[in-house]
Amino acid sequence: MKRPNILFLFTDQQRFDTIQALGSSFHASTPHMDELIKAGIVFENCFCTAPICSPSRSTLVTGLMPSEAGMPGNLYAPSAPLSPAIRGTGHQLRAGGYQTVYHGKWHLGGDIHSHGFEIAEESSHDESTRLLASRFWRDRDWMEHDRPFFHMVSFLNPHDLYFYDPDKASYRKRPWKNLARPPEDYPPASKSKRVDWPEQRWGAMTEFYEQLIERVDGEIGELLNDFLCSGFYNDSWIIFAADHGDMCGEQNIPFKGSFMYEGVVNVPLIIIPPQTRFLGEDRANSFTHNLKPGKRDQLCSLIDIPPTILDIAGLEKPEHWPGKSLLPLVKDASAPAPHETVFAEWTQPEIRMARSQDWKYVWYEDGAEELFHLAQDPHETRNLAGNPACAETKSNLKSQIDFSKLAG
């Protein structure tokens, strides 16, 4: 039986609310991401496993939580390169008969090929990443292609936010100016990241972030046009996600860091089934379906992407992988959520998050705690960790955290 190709696109440091079709809080124009949303299933409550690059990416490559993958922090800060002994996503797809390909930012150390990818080239230059990916598709007519392909394409931006000009005069308004809590209400780990910048400096950061979003959206548009014209739209699934988000001035915090606020942990996730209205290699229309575009609000995590990819490929996930396939939800909006609680990790200092549909609990190794009733307080302005009326909720979420995986 013919099996579909799988294209997995992901960006770096992109918040969920940066895409116009999702009611963006920003002014960036995102026509190409918008088109993906119009064609696919959007998971509005998807969360990363760590709000930092290497740990989160290790989940996508291994199917494991960062602490299980041996990648608790960024590469060499303090993590060693990801072990090739872990039989992750690339290994599983390759053993299952797929041609496995990786292009773009890696940030996990070592040789990408040792992680199950037959064709791989690391690049932190998004235009080069796009050209490498497009060349693979265009050259496929002249290469062996009796197997379907699994192709990860990893873009760097909008990660370049760190290079904004703080002295630039900008009157762009950030959406969250008045949503911060009192300074004394923040745990030490996040309080140390808060800054009291003039509003024009926040505006310069916001404007630059929007420019980077537009830039990577343009690269994605060019990439998808090449994918279409290479003939793969009607026999391929496309998955789009980000490794983590950015605070970008929310709660007076720039960038990512040692905290678990929604801006850094809530990430975009879109799953697009084969677009059979286009011509291509699959002349027999083997992948016709009646799936309709839409949104899902059930809780899920980036830990669920590797099992979903294997499910699309018709392969069984390893039993020790904690994630679950999202295909049931793609096919049926009323399907149950794969998890009642999702988790995220930070190391140095040790921080753990347990998030349910309506609540979030955050544990800090110095004894600080945060508890937010997100259904009533989506911007996390009221810490209820010390509220006796919420003690049972806090205890329940805390009990679900596996503290045996702390790096120390």
C-alpha positions in Angstrom: 0.0 0.0 0.0 1.3 3.4 -0.9 2.2 5.5 2.1 2.3 9.3 2.3 5.3 11.6 2.5 5.5 13.7 5.7 6.9 17.2 5.8 7.5 18.7 9.3 8.2 22.4 9.3 9.1 24.2 12.5 10.3 27.6 13.5 12.3 28.8 16.6 11.0 31.1 19.3 7.5 31.7 17.8 4.6 32.4 20.0 1.2 30.9 19.3 -0.4 34.3 19.0 1.9 35.6 16.2 -0.3 34.3 13.3 -2.9 36.6 11.9 -5.4 33.8 11.2 -5.4 32.9 14.9 -6.3 36.4 16.0 -2.7 37.6 16.4 -1.8 40.0 19.1 0.9 41.3 16.8 0.8 43.3 13.5 2.9 41.0 11.5 1.5 39.9 8.2 1.5 36.0 7.9 -0.3 35.1 4.7 1.5 31.8 4.2 1.0 30.5 7.8 -2.6 31.7 7.4 -3.0 29.5 4.3 -1.7 26.5 6.3 -4.4 27.2 8.9 -7.1 27.4 6.3 -6.1 24.0 5.0 -5.4 22.2 8.3 -6.3 21.3 11.8 -5.1 23.9 14.4 -4.3 22.8 17.9 -4.9 25.9 20.0 -3.6 24.3 23.3 -0.3 22.8 22.3 2.6 23.2 24.7 6.4 22.7 24.4 8.3 20.4 26.8 10.8 23.1 27.6 10.8 26.8 26.8 14.3 26.7 25.4 15.8 25.4 22.1 17.9 22.3 22.6 15.7 20.5 25.2 12.5 21.2 23.2 14.1 20.0 20.0 15.3 16.9 21.7 11.7 16.0 22.2 10.9 16.3 18.5 13.9 14.1 17.6 13.6 11.5 20.3 10.0 11.3 21.3 11.1 11.8 25.0 11.0 14.5 27.6 14.2 16.5 27.7 15.2 14.9 31.1 14.7 11.5 29.5 16.7 12.4 26.4 19.7 13.6 28.4 19.2 17.2 27.1 18.1 19.2 30.2 19.6 22.5 28.9 20.9 24.0 25.8 23.8 22.4 24.0 27.0 22.7 26.1 25.0 24.9 28.5 25.1 22.4 30.2 24.0 19.6 28.0 26.3 17.2 26.1 25.4 16.4 22.5 22.2 14.3 22.1 23.1 10.6 22.3 22.7 8.7 18.9 21.9 5.6 20.9 18.4 6.9 21.4 16.3 5.3 18.7 14.2 8.4 17.9 12.0 9.7 15.2 14.6 9.5 12.4 15.6 5.9 13.3 11.9 4.8 13.6 10.9 6.2 10.2 14.0 4.9 8.5 13.5 1.4 9.9 9.9 1.6 8.8 10.9 2.1 5.1 11.0 5.9 4.9 13.7 8.1 3.3 14.7 10.4 6.2 15.9 14.0 5.6 16.8 16.9 7.8 17.6 20.4 6.8 18.1 23.6 8.9 18.9 24.5 12.5 19.8 21.4 14.6 21.3 22.6 17.9 21.6 19.1 19.4 25.3 18.5 18.6 27.0 15.6 17.0 26.3 14.2 13.5 22.7 14.5 12.4 23.1 11.3 10.3 23.7 9.3 13.4 20.1 10.1 14.5 18.6 8.1 11.6 18.6 10.8 8.9 20.0 9.6 5.6 20.3 13.1 4.1 21.1 16.0 6.4 22.6 19.4 6.4 22.7 21.8 9.2 22.1 25.5 8.5 21.1 28.5 10.6 20.5 30.6 7.5 16.8 30.3 6.6 17.2 31.1 2.9 19.8 28.3 2.7 17.6 25.9 4.6 14.8 26.6 2.2 17.0 26.1 -0.9 18.4 22.9 0.6 14.9 21.5 1.1 13.6 22.6 -2.3 16.6 21.2 -4.0 15.9 17.8 -2.4 12.4 17.8 -3.8 13.4 19.0 -7.2 16.2 16.5 -7.5 14.0 13.6 -6.4 13.0 12.9 -10.0 16.7 12.0 -10.7 17.2 10.1 -7.5 15.9 6.9 -5.8 12.3 7.6 -4.8 10.6 4.2 -4.4 10.2 5.1 -0.7 8.1 7.8 0.8 10.1 10.6 2.6 10.0 12.0 6.1 11.5 15.5 5.9 12.2 17.8 8.8 12.8 21.5 7.8 13.9 23.7 10.7 13.9 27.5 10.4 15.9 29.7 12.7 13.6 32.7 12.9 12.1 34.6 14.7 15.0 33.6 17.1 17.1 36.6 15.8 15.0 38.8 18.1 18.1 39.1 20.3 19.6 41.5 17.7 16.9 44.2 17.8 18.1 47.8 18.2 17.3 49.1 21.7 18.0 52.7 20.7 15.6 52.7 17.7 12.7 55.0 18.1 9.5 52.9 17.7 6.0 53.6 18.8 4.7 50.1 18.2 2.5 49.1 21.1 3.0 45.8 22.9 -0.3 44.1 23.7 0.4 43.5 27.4 1.6 46.8 28.8 -0.7 46.8 31.8 -0.9 43.1 32.5 2.0 42.6 34.9 1.7 41.5 38.5 3.2 43.5 41.4 7.0 43.0 41.3 7.0 41.3 44.7 4.6 38.7 43.5 7.1 37.1 41.1 9.3 34.1 42.0 13.0 35.0 42.1 13.8 33.0 38.9 11.3 35.1 36.8 11.6 38.3 38.8 15.3 38.4 37.9 14.3 38.5 34.2 11.9 41.4 34.5 13.1 44.8 33.2 11.8 48.3 33.4 12.4 49.5 29.9 10.9 52.7 28.3 7.9 51.9 26.2 9.8 52.9 23.1 12.3 50.2 23.7 9.6 47.6 24.1 8.1 49.0 20.9 11.5 48.4 19.1 11.6 44.8 20.3 7.9 44.2 19.2 8.5 45.8 15.8 11.6 43.7 15.2 9.9 40.5 16.3 7.1 41.2 13.8 9.6 41.8 11.0 11.2 38.4 11.8 7.8 36.7 11.8 7.1 38.2 8.4 10.5 37.1 7.2 10.2 33.5 8.2 6.6 33.5 6.8 8.0 34.6 3.5 10.5 31.8 3.5 7.8 29.3 4.3 5.7 30.6 1.5 8.6 30.1 -1.0 9.2 26.7 0.4 5.6 25.6 0.1 5.4 26.9 -3.5 8.4 24.7 -4.3 6.8 21.8 -2.5 3.7 22.3 -4.6 5.5 22.6 -7.9 7.6 19.5 -7.1 4.4 17.5 -7.1 4.1 16.5 -3.4 1.0 18.3 -2.1 -1.5 15.6 -2.9 0.4 12.7 -1.3 2.0 14.4 1.7 1.0 15.4 5.2 2.4 18.7 6.4 3.0 19.5 10.1 3.9 23.0 11.2 5.0 23.9 14.8 7.5 26.0 16.8 10.0 24.7 19.4 8.9 27.4 22.0 7.7 30.9 22.2 9.0 34.3 23.6 7.7 36.7 26.2 8.4 39.8 24.0 7.5 42.2 26.8 4.6 40.4 28.3 4.8 40.8 32.1 7.8 43.1 31.4 9.9 40.1 30.5 11.9 39.9 27.2 12.9 36.7 25.4 12.7 33.2 26.9 14.0 32.1 30.3 13.5 30.4 33.6 9.7 30.6 33.8 6.7 28.9 32.4 4.3 31.7 31.3 2.0 31.1 28.3 4.1 33.3 26.0 7.0 30.8 26.0 5.2 27.5 26.4 2.1 27.8 24.2 3.2 27.1 20.6 1.5 26.9 17.2 0.7 23.4 15.9 -1.1 22.8 12.6 -1.5 19.5 10.9 -2.4 19.6 7.2 -3.7 16.4 5.4 -2.8 15.8 1.7 -4.3 18.5 -0.5 -5.8 16.2 -3.2 -7.1 19.1 -5.3 -3.5 19.5 -6.7 -1.9 17.3 -9.3 1.4 15.5 -8.5 3.0 12.1 -8.3 -0.1 10.5 -6.8 -2.1 10.4 -10.0 -4.4 7.7 -8.6 -5.5 10.0 -5.7 -4.5 7.3 -3.1 -4.9 9.8 -0.3 -8.3 11.2 -0.8 -10.1 12.1 2.5 -13.0 14.0 3.9 -11.1 15.8 6.6 -12.2 19.4 7.1 -10.1 22.3 8.3 -10.8 23.4 11.9 -9.6 24.0 15.4 -9.1 21.8 18.4 -8.9 23.1 21.9 -8.0 19.8 23.6 -4.7 19.8 25.5 -1.6 18.4 23.7 2.2 18.8 23.7 5.1 18.6 21.3 5.7 15.2 22.9 2.8 14.1 20.8 4.3 15.0 17.4 6.6 12.0 17.0 3.8 9.5 17.8 1.6 11.4 15.3 4.2 11.2 12.6 4.6 7.4 13.2 0.8 7.0 13.1 0.6 8.8 9.8 3.3 6.5 8.5 1.4 3.4 9.7 4.1 2.6 12.3 3.7 1.7 16.0 5.3 4.1 18.5 7.8 2.7 21.0 6.0 1.8 24.2 8.3 4.0 26.3 7.4 7.2 24.4 5.1 9.3 26.7 3.3 11.1 23.8 0.2 10.0 22.0 -0.9 10.3 18.4 -3.1 13.3 17.5 -4.6 11.6 14.4 -7.8 10.7 16.3 -8.3 14.4 17.0 -7.4 15.3 13.5 -10.1 13.0 12.3 -12.7 13.7 14.9 -13.1 17.1 16.7 -15.0 15.3 19.6 -12.2 12.8 20.3 -10.8 13.0 23.8 -7.7 14.9 24.6 -4.5 12.8 24.6 -3.6 14.1 28.1 -5.4 15.6 31.0 -2.1 17.3 32.0 1.0 18.3 30.0 4.4 19.0 31.4 7.4 21.3 30.8 10.9 21.4 32.3 13.7 23.9 33.0 17.1 23.1 34.5 19.5 25.5 36.4 17.4 26.4 38.3 15.1 23.4 38.4 11.6 24.4 37.4 8.6 22.1 36.5 5.2 22.9 35.0 2.0 20.9 35.1 -0.8 22.3 33.1 -4.3 21.1 32.8 -7.0 22.5 30.5 -7.9 25.3 33.0 -5.1 25.4 35.5 -1.3 25.7 35.6 1.0 24.9 38.5 4.7 25.8 38.4 7.3 24.5 41.0 10.6 26.2 41.6 13.5 24.5 43.4 13.9 27.4 45.7 10.5 26.7 47.1 8.5 29.3 45.1 5.2 28.2 43.5 2.8 29.6 41.0 -0.8 28.6 40.4 -3.0 30.2 37.7 -6.6 29.7 36.9 -6.2 30.2 33.2 -9.8 29.9 32.4 -10.4 33.1 34.3 -7.0 34.6 34.2 -5.4 33.8 30.8 -2.6 36.4 31.2 -1.5 34.9 34.5 -1.9 38.1 36.6 -3.1 36.4 39.8 -0.9 33.8 41.6 -3.2 31.6 43.6 -0.6 29.2 45.0 -1.1 30.5 48.5 -4.9 30.6 48.3 -6.3 28.0 50.7 -9.4 27.6 48.4 -7.0 26.3 45.6 -4.9 24.0 47.8 -6.5 20.8 46.4 -6.0 21.9 42.8 -2.4 22.8 43.5 -1.7 19.5 45.3 -3.3 17.5 42.5 -1.2 19.1 39.8 2.0 19.0 41.9 1.5 15.2 42.5 1.6 14.6 38.8 5.2 16.0 38.4 7.9 13.3 38.3 10.5 14.9 40.6 12.8 11.8 40.2 13.9 13.3 36.8 15.4 16.4 38.4 19.0 16.9 37.0 20.4 17.3 40.5 
